[in-house]
Amino acid sequence: MAKQILIVDDEPNIVVPIQFLMEQQGYNVLIAERGDDALELIYQYKPDLVLLDIMLPGIDGYEVCEIVRLNPDYRNVKMIFLTAKGRQVDIAKGMAVGADDYITKPYKNAELMSKLEEVLETT
């Protein structure tokens, strides 16, 4: 059965190429543009992995990650921040709230796929 990936980003120019790449690799893809929509999809579908931007309308990515990590039923959902916030303090905060990995934009597709596959292997 194909793994399910939730892409959470409010920028279509980021979402569309990632969605295409994920689907080409055989993943099922869900998309959310807002933090609260991401939480609904996580609770409804329990995706294998969430690619999560930090700067989102409504609830930000840090809060989404924290909320999911507080629920024992969803602690196994893998989360990778995919964001333009690349300062060391941002990365440290992302890892502190429970991210499995952190990728800064711009990124290379090969780097994204490598980290995604690495994180999914630890399931």
Residue, then its C-alpha position, 0 to 999 in steps of 0.5 A: m500500500a502506498k504511503q500517504i504524504l500531507i503537504v502543508d503550505d500556502e504557496p501553490n508554487i511550492v505545493v504543485p511541484i512537490q505534489f507532482l514529485m511525490e505522486q511520481q514516486g508513488y505516494n498518495v498526496l493530501i494538501a492543506e493550505r492552513g494549519d487548522d486544515a492540516l490538523e483536520l487532515i492529520y486526524q482524519y487520515k493519519p498520514d505517514l508523513v507531513l511536510l510542514d511549512i512554518m509560516l501558515p495562515g491561522i495556526d503556524g507549523y510549530e503549533v501544528c507539530e506541537i498539537v500533533r505530538l501531544n496526542p499519543d494516537y498520532r505520535n508516530v506521524k512523521m513530520i518534516f519542516l519544509t520552510a524558508k526559516g533557516r536560522q539556527v534558532d528556527i531549526a532548533k525550535g522545529m526540532a524541539v517541538g517534535a519534528d523528525d527533520y528540517i529542510t530549508k527552502p530552497y532545496k533540491n528534489a534529491e535532498l527532499m526525497s532522500k530525507l523523506e525516505e530516511v524518515l519514513e524508514t524509521t517507521 
